Amino acid sequence: MRTFVLFPFFLLVLLALSRGPLLAQGSTEEELEEIIPHDAHNPPLQLFSRVNPLDNVQEPFDVLHYDATLDLTAAPEKTMSGLCNITLVWKELKEPPPTFTFNLRDLVIDSVFYNSVKTTHETVGDPADATYHHAVLVSPFPSVGDTAVVTVYYSGKMTDEFGPGRWGGVSSSSGVLYAMGVGFRNNYVSTTQHWLPCYDHPSDKATFTGRFLVKPEMTVASNGLLIEKSEQDDGNILHVWNHIYPAATYLLTFAVAPYNEMNVGTPELPMLLYAMPNDSAVTKRTFALLPEMVSAYSVRYGKYPFEKVGYANTPQGAMEHQTMISYPTALSRRGDSFDLVIPHELAHQWFGDLVSPVDFRHAWLNESFATFSESVWLEELFGFESYLAEQEAKLDNYIQRVAPQEKALPLYDFSRDFPSSNYPTTIYDKGALVVGMLRYELGESRFFEAMRTYLNRYAYKTAGTDSLLAVCEEITGRELDWFFDQWVRQAGWPIYQIRVRNPEGQNQVQLHIKQIQPEEYGEYRSVPLEFSFLMPTRITHKLLRIDSMEQIIPVNVGPVVDVLVNQGPSLRTLAAFDLQITLGTDEKTELDDISYDIALNPSAGAQGVIIEREGIPSVAPTLLRLYDPSGRLVLSTRIDNFPFVLDTNDLSSGRYIFSLSQGKRTQSFLVFIQQ
């Protein structure tokens, strides 16, 4: 899931036990009511708190299938009526008599039936409670393995989660009626309960049939495949969507609008886009690279796991609903096929949809891997240097902007109190960096083998943080709990004070490295830090393991003109630095007040970079050294006047280091050039 703000501030067997469309294919509510009188004698319900989104609650039932019929002929208005048949199997039975638990918010429950017999239900808790739910009496007492159908008739006006940052639930805007599966600020996280009676917890995945009755001019986009589209006697159109793969309830959705449908896939794997007629052409351009994205992720993570790929333009988004992603219309209208929100949401079809979190404490398993996959997509397009550049951008964004706002949060079981939320940016950017470090720690081939093993082992099921840890340890034969402890379960990141000395004329650099992060961040060990030593004709990169709170490391290299940290060709480490370099003497000169800035040349049509200098204007000329991606010196030139424009037409794409020296003072910059 990626948020996009438009204003200030994603088995096997279809269990077809349907009662639709609109009650026509089964017993009517009145017919069902005749089976049992209203004053039936039922024992009192034994009620307790359940459906905690931050806990893996073991229920005595397993939902197999939802078959919902929704009258949405008022769309784009939110008024609706419907019924939902919930097929379940009893897996654990204890005294007192079991109850079936379901969630539904702000809609009126007209009646409830258990195996076609009308029964009682009781509402438990207050709507402000995270565990607010409805409990259905089960009678007669079932046996383990028994299958049952709970039928809920309901109606009213669908709602969203309300409050600041309202997002999850059902919204209507710009002629589109649509459902978003999670919320940012509510305490129950999953918001499918705003339109569907369901056990709204990610641990219980089920297949889904959605029967949507809409006006003739409307189209419905939903999960799975459209298996029926038929005109009813009243002229309205019934759209029947069927999804044969189990989905967590928060990944179920619908969008109703006068959409155009476009297929950019194949008969074997449809890739459907839904856009308003005026947006259709630009939306198709925006998703021009979608087939290549599916191929790239399939190679790394395993075959695409569902029957279709789908994106529907909605006023808000993005959200990874299974096979029907809600994508912000404003982004589609840009025509930008390189927008990273597209591959982010696609990656969720593996991380989050194929394998869902057992509860929302493990939401990082979704967002961290999807955000990491943004960098993987750029690697597919432009090579590993582009992957590193994107990881570095995420590092800078996290350290400079996200962390000061959200404070230090762990990836697993983070605080949701403001300024955090159900989906803090920490689990996106910090998470992507941690996954990138896990890639380095495991090694290239074993990392992707571990990812495929994890996804295959828990396919169409749920998993937690320890599930991923166990797979990584199995594939590598190594104990990795230390890695998950300090990077996933622990808040914060290491901050290193680094003092570099290279006495004049000597071929040894001394690194004095000390961890200076706040005590509550903890200690970090076995942290990979890559140092780049710039010498007059080449660069030498050395990757060192920092394993203690303070250590001195001699490195046989030099003499050097500059040293860079965490900008090498191997990885980007989640860390911050206080770096001080002493080359030769330790004397301060007026050159210490000089600073440089490098940017793309703003001149229209120009290919190159522009170098600006700030500080005392009457100092000596500057020596520019340019090192190519291999670390070889490709240019050494004197700059007498600023601003200085360097033509890059003859340079190939890749990461270059610009080193600017005056006397013994040097500033270096890593610049990614894309031709």
N, C-alpha and C positions, 0 to 999 in steps of 0.2 A: 504494500500500500504506500502510495506517495500522496501527500496532500498538496493541493494546488489552490491557493487563496485568490479569489476573484475580487475581493473588496478589502478595505483597510482592516485593517486587522487580519477472492478462485479454491463391477462385481457382477455387475457380475450377473445377478439374476433380477429381473424386474418382477416385483410382487404386485400384480395388478388387482388389488382389492379396492376398486374405485367406487365412488358414489356420485360420479359426475357424468356429464356436465350439469351443473346447477340442479343436482338432485335427480336428474332425469333417468339416470342409469341404475338407480337403486331405490331403496325405500325413502319416502319423503319423511320429513320430521314428524308430520302428523301420523303417518303410518307407524313409525318407530315408537311414537308415544303410546299407541294403542297396545303395544306389547306389554307395557308395565305401567300400572297406575301411578299417579303423582305421589300418593301417600305410601309408597312402598316402604316396608320396614327394613332399614339398613343399619348396621352397627355404626357407632360414631367413628370418625376418622382419627387415626393416631398420627399427629402431625409433628414435623420437626423441620429444622432449617436445612435446605438443600440448594442445589444448583449454584454453588459458589464458584464464580468465574476464576478465582485464584486458588482453587483446590481441585484435586482429582477425586471427585466424589464417586464412590462405588455404589451404583444404584442396582436394585434387583432386576432391572429390565434392560433390554438392548433394543433401541428403535431400529427397525429394518428399513422402513419406507414411509415417506410422506406423500399423500395423494391429495392435493389441494385444488378446490374449485373456487375461483374468485370472480365475482361480478364486479368488473371495473368499468362499466359502461359510463360512469360519471367522469372518467379520466379526461383531462388532467386533474380534476378534483379528487380529493382523497376519500370520498365516501365509498363504501364497499359493503358487500355481504358475501359470506362464503361458508364453506365447510371444509374440514380437513380430516381425512382418515389416516390415522397413525397406526401402522402395523408394527407390533413389537413382539419380542419373545422374552419369557421369564427365565432368568438365569440363576437367581438366588432367592430363596424364600425363607423368611423367618417370621416368628410371631413378633408383633401383632400382624393382622392381615395386611398384606402389602398394598401400597397405593401407587398409582402412576402419576408422575409429576410432569406438568407442562407449564410453559411460560406464555403469557399473552398480556400485552399492555395497552390500556386505553381503548380497547375494543370490548363490546358487550358479548359475554358468553350467553347465547340463547338457550342452549341445551347441550348435554353430553351423554353419549351412549357408550356402553362397554359391550362389545360383541352383539351389537344391535339391540341391546336392552338399555333403556334409559336408566341412568344412575345419577347419584349426587356428586357434586364436587364442592370443594371448599377453598376459598382464597386464603393464602397463608402469608402473613406479614403485611407490611405497608409498601406502597409503590416506591417509597424512597429507599427501601432495602435492596441490597444487591441480590438477596436470595428470595425476593418476592416471587411467588408462584401459585399455581393451582394444583390441588391434589384430588385425584379421582378415586372413588371407592372401587375396589375390585371384589366382585362376588359372582360366582362362588370362588373359593380359595383355589388358585391355579396350582399346577404342578410344574416343576422345573422342565423347561423345554416346550411348554405350551405357547402357542402363538395366539395373539389377541389383536383386536382392532378397536381403538378408541376413536370415536367420531365426535368432533366438536363443531357445532353450528355457532356462528358468530357474525357480528355486523358492527357498523359504526363508521367513524372517521379515523383513518390511520394517522399516526403522528410520528414526529421525530423525537430525538432525545432531549430537546429543549436546552435552555441554558446557553452560556457563552460558548462559542465555537460549535454550535449545533451542527451535526453532520450525519450521525447514524440514524437509522429508521427510514421512514418514508417521507419524501419531499416532493413538492410540485413547484416547478419553475420553468419559465420559457417554453411552456407547452409540453413539458415532459413530466410524467409521473414515474418515480423511480425509487428503488430501495437500496440503501447502503447497509452493509452487514455488520459494521462495528461503529462504536462511537468513541470520541476522544475523551470526553469529560464525565460520562456517566459511570456509575459504580458497578454496572453489570456487563459492560463491554459489548457483548454480542447483542445486536439490535434487530435480528430477524423476528423476534417476539413482538415487534410493532406491526407485523402484518400476517404472521403465520403462527398458529398454536403449535409449539414444538418444545422439545427438551433442549433448550437453547444453551448448550454447553459443548465446547469443541471435542470433548472426549467421546461423544456418541455420534458417529457418522452414519448416514443413511442415504439411500437412493431417493429420488424425487420425481414426481409427476406434477406439473403445474398446468391447470386448465384455466385459461384467462379469457373471459368474455369481455369484448371491447366493441366500441363503435366501429363501423365499417372503414372509416378513414384512418384508424389507428393500427399500428403494428406493435407486436410484443416481442421483446428480446428477453431470453431467459436461459437457464442452465440446460445443457444437453442438446438434443436435436428436436426440431419441430416435426412431430409425427402426424399432426392433423391440423388442418385449417378449414373450418366448415362454417357455412352460413346457417344461422338459426332461423326459426320461424318468424322472429321479430325483426329480422334483418341484421342483427348484430353478428359478429364473427367470433367463433371460438378458436383460440390458439392453444394447442396442446403440446407442451414441451416435456420431454422425457429424458431423464439423466440416469443412466444405468450404473454409474460409478458412485460409490459412497462419498458424501460430502459432509463436512461440518456445517451446522446450520448457519453459521455466520457467512458462509460462502454461497448461500442461496440468494437469488435476486430476481427482479423483473424490472423492465423499463418499458413504458408505454408512451408512444408518440407517433406522429405521422412520418415515420422513418422510411428511408430507402435502405434496402439491404444490398450489400456488395460482397462477393466472394472472391478473395485474392488467393485462395488455397487451391486444393485439388479435390476431385471426387472422394479420394481416400481420406483426406484430412481437410475438411472445409475450414476456411479462415474467414469468418463473417464480420463485416463492419456495418454498424447501424448509425446512420447520420441523417439529419434533416436534408431535404432536397437541395437547399441552397448551399449546404456544407459538403455534399457528397464528393465532388471533384477534389477539393482540397484535402478532405479526410483520406481519400485513396492515395494521394501523394504522400501524406504524412506517414502512412503505413506501408510505403513501398518496400521497405526492407524486412517486413514481418516474416516472410518465408525463410529468409536467410537467418534471422534470429532463432527461429524454431530449429533449424538445422544445426546452428552453432551450439545451442544448449543441449540438443539431443546427443551430440557427439560427446559432450562433457558429462552430462548428468543422466543419460539414458533416454530411450525413446519417449517422445511426447506421450503423456499418460492418459489422455482423454479423447473423446470422439470428435471434438472440434476445438478450434481457437475462436474466441469471440471478443469483440470490443464494441461497446455501445457508448456513443457520445451522451454525456449527462452534464447538467450544469455544475455539479461538484464531482470530485474524484481526486486521485484515482483509487480504485479498490479492486482487489484481485478475485472477485467472485468467480467460482469455478466454471470455466469455459465461457463466461460472459463478463468480461472486465468492464467496470464503469470507468470511462475515460473522460477527462474534462474537455468539454466542447471548445473552450478557449485554446487549449493546446492543439487540438485537431486543426483548428482554423489557421494555425501558424504555417502549416505545410512543411514542418521540420521533421524529416525522416530520421534525423540523428538525435532527437529528443530522448533522453535516457529514461523517462518515465515509461516509455513503451517496453523496453527490455526488462525494466524493473518488475512491472506487473506480469509480464510473461514468465519471468523466472519464478514467480510465486506459484505458478501451476505445478512446479516441482516442490518448491520449498514453501509449505503452507497449505497447499491444496492436496497434492498427492500424499504428502506426509504433513499432518496437521499437529499443532501443539496439543498435548494432553490437557493442558489448561493454560490460561493466559499469562501465567508467570514465565512461560517459555516462549513468549512472543518474539524474542530476539532470534529464534531459529527461523522465523519467517523473514523479518525485516533485514537482519544482518546479511543473510545470504542473498536476498534479492538485491540489496544495495551493492554488495560485493560483485554480483553478476553484472551490474552496470559497467564496472571496470573490465570484466571478462569480455563483454560485448565489444568494447573499444579495442581490447587486445585482438579480438577476431578481425576487426576492421583494419587496424593500423599497426598492430604488433605490440610486443611486451612493453615497449617504452611508453606507449599510450596508456596501457594499463597502469604503469607506475605513476604517470602524470595525473591520472584520475584519482588514484589512491592518495597521492599527495594533496590534491585539492580537497579531498574529504578530511584528511588530517588537519589541514589548515582551518577548514570550516569548523571542525569539532573543537580544536584548541582555542581558536580566536573568538568564535561566536556562540557555539552551542553550549559548551561547558560553562562559560561565565553566566549564561542564562539559566540552564537547568541544574547547575551544580554537578558534582561528581556522582554518577549513578552506576550501579552494576548493570550488566546486561540481563542477568537472570534475577527475577523477583525484585524489580526496581520499585521505588516509591512512586505512587501515582498522584501524590499531593502536588498542588500547584507550586512551582512552575512546571512540574512534570505533568504527565497525562497518561492515558492508556497506551499511547504510542509516542513517547518522547523521541526527539531526533537522535538522542544518544544511541538508541538501539539500531539506528540506521548507519550513521557515520562512524561512530566508535566501533560498532559491530562489524562493518565492512573491513575496517583496519585489522580487527582481531581475526577475522576469517582469512584475510590476506597473510597474516603472520602464521596462522595455522597451516596455510598452504606452504609457506617456507619451512615450517617446522617438520612437516610430514614429508616434504619433497614433492616435486611436481606429479609424478605418476601415482604415488601412493595417496596423495591428497584426493585426486579425482577418483581413484579406485575406492577410497573410503566414502566419498560422496555418493557414488553409484550404489555401493553396498548398503549404505544407510537408507537411501531412497527406495531401493528394491526390497529390503527387509521389512520396512514399515509402510510399504505401498498400500494406499487406500485405508490406512490406519492412522494411529497417533503415536507420537514419540515425545520424549523429554530431553533435557540437557544431558542426563546421564546415558541416554540411549546413544546419542552422538558420540559421547566420550568413549563408550564401550566399543563402538565400531572402529574409531580411530586407533584405540589401543590394540584391537584385534588385528587390524591391517598392518600396523607398524611393529607389533611385538614389543612396544614400549609403554611404560607407565607415563600417563599424560595428565594425571589429576592436578599436578602442579600448574600446568598451563591453564586449565579451566578455572582453577582456584584464583589465580592472580589476574586473569584477563576477562573472565566471564562472571564469576561470583563476587569479585572484589570491585569496589568503586575506585575511581581515580585512574592515574597513569603515572609512570615514572617521570620525574624531572631531574635532569642531569646537569650538574655544574661541571663543565669540562674546561680544563686549563691545558693549553697546548704550548710546548716550548720546543723550538728547534734552534739551538745555538748556532751562530753564524759559521758556515762552512762545514758543519757536521752532518753526517748521513744517518742521524737517529733523531726521531721525534719522541718526546716524552708526553704521554697522556695521563693527566691526573683527573680521575673521574669520580664524582661523588653524587649520591642520590640525595636530593634536597626537597623532595615532595613533602606535603604535610603528613604528619604522623598517621592520620586517619586513612590515608591512601595505602598504607602498608608498605612492605618491602617487595622488591622485584628481583628475581634471579633468572639467570640464563636468558637475558634479553639480547637479541641480536642487534648490534649497531654497526652500520656500514660507514666507514670513514673513507673520504676521497682526498688523497694527497696530491695537490697540484705542484708539479715540478716544471722547470723551464721548458721541457720538450714533451712531456707526457703526464698522464694521471695514473696513479696507482690506487686501486680500491682494495681495502682490507675490511673484512667482516669479523668483528670481535664479539665475543660473548661476555656481557657484563654480568657478573655473578655475585657481587657483594655490594654493600652500601658505599664502600670507598675502596678504590684500588688505583695503583699506578702501573701503567702498561708502557714499556718501551717498544717502539716500532722502528725497525731498521729500514728507513727510507729517508731520502732527502738529498741535498737540501731542498726545501719546499718553499713555494711562494704563497700558498694558502692551503687551508684545510676545510673541507665541507663535511658535515655530519648528516646522515639519513637522506642523502641525495644520490646514492650510488645506483648501480644497475640491477640490484638483486631484490630489494623489498623496501617498503616503507613501514617503519616501526612506530607504534603508538607511544610517543614520548615527546617531551618538551626539553629545551636546552638553554642553558646559560653558557655560551661559548666565548672564550677569550683566548686569543692566539698571540704568542710572542715569538717573533722571528728575529734572530740576531739580538740586538740590544733592546733594552726595555724602556728606551727614552721616548717621551712624548714629544711630538713635533706639531707644527701647524697643520700637517697633513691629516692628523686625527680628526680634524673638523670637516674633512671632505666626505661627501657621500654621493653615490651614483644611483641612477634609476634606469632600468631597461624596459622598453615596451615595444609593441608592434608599431611600425611606422604609420602614423595616422594619415599620411598623404594618400590621396585617392589613387587607387590602382598600383601603389608601390608594393614591392616585395622586399621586406627587410625589417630591421629593427632600428630604433632610435635610442641613443644613449645620452642621457642628461647628467650634468654634474652640478651639485650644489655645494656651497661653501666658499672659501676664499678664492677669488678669481685669478689671482696673480701667481699661482703656484706653478711648479714644473709640469711639463707635458705628462700625459698618461700613457702607459704601455698597455695595450689590449692584447691579451692572449686568448685565442679561441681553440677549444678542444672539441673534437668530434665525438660521436657516440662510442667509438672504440677507445677513447682516452688519448688519441694522438693529437699533437699540436698541429693545426692546419692553417693558422694565421697568427702572425705577430706583427703588430703595427703600432706606430706612434700616433697619438691623437693630440693635436695642438689646440683645436677649437671645438667648443660644444655649443649646441647639440651636434652629435656626430651620427650620421646615418650609415649603416652597414647594409649593403646589398646582399641578400641571401638567395638570389636566384640560382646560383651555382651550387648551393648546399642541398644535399639530400635530406629527406625527412628524418627526424630523430632528435635526441636530447643533446644539446650543446652546452658547454660551460664557458661563460664569458668571464674572464679574469682581468680586472682593471687594477693596475699597480702604479703607485707614485712613491718612489723611493722604496722603503721597506713596508709600506702600508698597502694592503691588497683587499679588494672586495670582489667576491665571486658570485655569479648568478647562474642558475640552471634554467635554460630556456628550451622549450619544446618547439621545434620548427616543423610545420606540416606544409608540404608543397602540394 
